[in-house]
Amino acid sequence: MIQEPQTDKHQIGALTGASKRDNYYELHFETGEIARFYILADGIFRLLLDPKQQFNEENSAFIQFDHFNNSAFEKSRVRATNDSLIIHSGNYQIIFWQKPAIMSIFDETLHGTRMAQSSPIEVGPQQTTEFLDQDKNEFYFGGGLQNGYFSHKGRKIKIKRDHITGKGGVISEVPFFWSNRGYGELRNTRQAGTYDFGKPDSKVTTISHQDQLFDNFYLLGSTPQEILSKLYQLTGKPAMLPKYALGLGHIGNFCTTMWQPSKAAVRNATKIDGNFYTRTKNEELASHKASLNGEENYHFSARAMIDRYQKAHFKLSWFVPNYNVTAANDALSFFNDYAVNQEVAPGFWHQDNLALPEKTAFAFTSDSDLIDSDKAKLQNQLQDKRAIVFSDSGSVGTQKDAALIYGDVGGNWENIATQVAGLVGSNLSGQPLAGAAVDGTVGGGNAQITVRDFEWKAFTPLLFNLDDQGQYSKTPFAYNRKITDINHAYLQLHQRLQSYLYTLNAQARLGKPIVRPLFIDFPEERTNYTEMFSSEFMLGDNLLIAPITSGRENEQGDSLKDNLYLPGKQTMWIDLFTGQKYAGGRVYNNLLYPTWHLPVFVRGGSIFNFGKRDYVIYPQGASHGVTYDDNGTVDFESNHSQTRITSSIEEEKLVVTVEPTEGQYPGLESDQPTALTLMCDAYPENVEVRVNDQIVPLQVYGTLDAFAHASEGIFYNTNYSLPEFSQYQLPKQTALQIKLASHAVATTKIEVTIRDFSYSSEVLGHEITSGVLPSPKLPSVASSKISAHSFELAWTHPAEVQVEINNLLYEGIEGTSFTFHELLPNTRYIIRMRYVIGNKVSEWSDLFGVITKHAAEDYAIQEISVTSNFTSKANHPLDYLTDLKLASEWQTSEPVSPEHPLELTFKFSDVEKLSRMAFVPRNIDHEGDPTEISLAVSTDNENYHVYADHVTWKADSKNKVIGLRDVRAKSVRLTVYRSSGPMVAAREIIFYRAKR
């Protein structure tokens, strides 16, 4: 007798029976549910529990079911024990326990459990929930582009896109997560979800979706690459970008933007055709209107913008002229003709299912549901040329056809760290083709923020600006000559890295993230899995980028950088621009970076291709690199080439080998010259070059000019630098440069052997403990110098010191005190210190501990219900007012007046003892700031008494605080009588409970 499944919310009962069918295992439960367990491939499993028992096996918009067959299932074996059913598949044992009815997966090669449910699955008419065991050292990633975060341990995230582009916003919703324990889960649903990675209970992870169907895929792998590659088996490999997409892009609105005359002294004025103008929305003030082809005035047209890039010597690669506006196809086609003739790929923005204008190279959509149809239309128009779609949102599966691009508000330092973590998180969610607009959209006006933003984004695949959304121009030449020159140098460097970026794109299809966290390359270091250094990232295997994320400067205007972590105790890191070498496994402080200098470090052993077979090598140990290339067509999987280069140092002998190129594609030059730049410390006496095992005699040149004009030769360059940065006074780097004439790349092996080679191996040498140096007396930390994110360490005598905090070594510290920033709140730090003189160090001081304070947000009341007598604007809903995300913004759709005041009522789940209320104003402008308010409180949600009556506030950027010490309330009513604009707006209203 088959029991009818329960219809109310409940956890499934004990496992009562199981059987093996043609392509799945059928499981029966005491509460009436029936589930099916599928084995799709080695380490890819599916559990489908359908309360309606319809079991539509191929019900999915993003799973590639046709890529799998039944062979893995047929090889599986099953056995029963007294308390469980065990399915053997490859090296995995999938264990279904009888009571409670939970599942775990045991890895026989690891001899350990990869994943385990902590309690039975919960099902109901509106939601299904899975509960998972969480280990102390287990970390979680995924969920899409959760802006500001990539590591989710102890956090709760939403799998639902919102319209928040700053910290806490969900740009793309991906119902997939994975754990460093060696498994991932993909929920086959389009419904919203909540993933709680141990926020209330650090031992349990709770995964919920608003879907009565529980359809879950389990992906097993020993590395992030293995897990992500299995995600791509299910949902499709990431797209291969056309090469133009790796160049500079411009997105603007040349359909409705209007301009009015201005003056150079006006902060947001833009120089156009020798005169200054500002954007305006007032038709009466407008003197010129933008257009696509100069229909109104050529200088304000999309064509003229392409001309301006050329005049400023910025190579523009792609262009969207109608962002957020529908334009006529014939005008767009006419513009496309001009763009194509200028070697600029023209794009087309839309959010409806429209026909593409002629000669459109790519589409940009604000509706991710249109990605598939856009891709099909483009491919039909482009024929064998590769198509790509840009989208400002996405979900699982969109990576195979689209790249994710978006813009935040812009104009503030916090956005840099937020976007770094967001792009890293996108890569870890299976969406490696992602980028953010330089300096955001509507904000801006700070040249230092803009140039620092451009610098680090030059080390991401997608570099672009999103113009015409606010008052400030976003072009890379919008500011003075100094800023423009720096942007130009970084654009040239971005172009120099195109081969590297293109290779990373190809490797991403195999599961390797492009913009990645430090733990991908340094998995043994626990701190790399946390948020501690979340504003740093690796670009592929070779480059570590540590963006400037604050406006801290010295008197000369150089950026001050603390807390810069270089991982890997056996790794040497080289400053890309100066050649200075650093030992890994240390946190560096008190570093200075002029405006042109971004902290970028090359990993020892790195191999780059800076052009056509122009290889630059930073030798350390044994390393290898692969460069990928194709001709941009759709059949690149079978038509591409790869070249492998190896480098090895052993007992002062360096051997570099360029292997014959493998693969072929139409247009590949069969014969090509080869250039090698080998970074070194001194002139090597013995250099031997072999081509196909035959020694090639090469002339040694004494000047760079003579070497540049030779087709073959050797030159010892004592003044090597990146040419685009030669205008800046860089320290001299030394490099051995070798050129070889053209050879057949498919059959030619090149081997360079250098004896008596050295490249700063002493950097990794250990310090010498000196008995002459006394060990420091116990340093001190005054309680008044401790905050949630920092503390000040002080010692008696002025000296250079090293400080070890939680087993991390901090360097570059001197004087008698130092403040450690960017710490985690409510965290215990174990500290010791020693003196440093040269390469000699003292004994360590005794250990002692410091606990940082709770963050203010720890006392913020959550889950507040708020109601209003005013309606809210679209995309600025009322619940943004209390979501504790400072990047969101609530706005009313109507003005306020003393005769028609706004009433906001905030209700708590219980009576709270309060300390204060904080009003956080919008940060774009101050139109909509409340200027006259009253506050009333209630303990029963019915009877209110006035606490603050007709208080006046200034319309400025400061938070407005009303003290509520010792006030007890279950609800608070805020009345707004006047505001500074045609609405009322706020980023947040926060109520803090009293500290216990």
Secondary structure, DSSP 8 states (H G I E B T S, - for coil): -------SSEE---EEEEEE-SSSEEEEETTS-EEEEEEEETTEEEEEE-TT----TT--SS--GGG--SHHHHH-EEEE-SSEEEEEETTEEEEEESSS--EEEEETTTTEEEEEEEEEEEE-SS-EEEEEE--TT--EEESS-BTT-S--TT-EEEES--S--STT-BSSB--EEEETTTEEEEE---S-EEEESSSS-TTEEEEEES-S-EEEEEEE-SSHHHHHHHHHHHH-------GGGGSEEEE-B-SS-EEEE--TTSTT-EEETTEEEEEES-TTT-SEE-BSSSSS-GGGBHHHHHHHHHHTT--EEEEESBTTS---HHHHHHHHHHHHHTT-EEEEEESS-----TT--EEEES-GGGHHHHHHHHHHHHTTB---EEES--BTTGGGTEEEEE----SSTHHHHHHHHHHHHHHHTT---EEE-TT-SS----HHHHHHHHHHHTTSS-EEEE-SSSSS--STTSS-HHHHHHHHHHHHHHHHTHHHHHHHHHHHTTT--SEE-GGGT-TT-GGGGSSTTTT-EEETTTEEE----S--B-TTS-EEE--EEE--TT-EEEETTT--EEESSEEE-SEEE-TT---EEEETT-EEE-STTEEEE---SEEEEEEEE--SBTTTTTS-EEEEEEEEEETTEEEEEE---EE--TT--SEEEEEEEEE-SS--SEEEEEETTEE----EESSHHHHHT-SSEEEEEEEE--GGGTTS----EEEEEEEEEEEETTT--EEEEEES--S-GGGG---EE-SSS------B--GGGB-SS-EEEEEEEEEEEEEEETTEEEEEEEEEEEEE-S--TT-EEEEEEEEEETTEE------EEEE----GGGGB--S-EEEESS-B-TT--GGGGGSS-TT--EEBSS--BTTB-EEEEEEEEEEEEEEEEEEE--SS--TT-EEEEEEEEESSSS--EEEEEEEE--SSSS-EEEEEEEEEEEEEEEEEEEESSSS-EESEEEEEE---
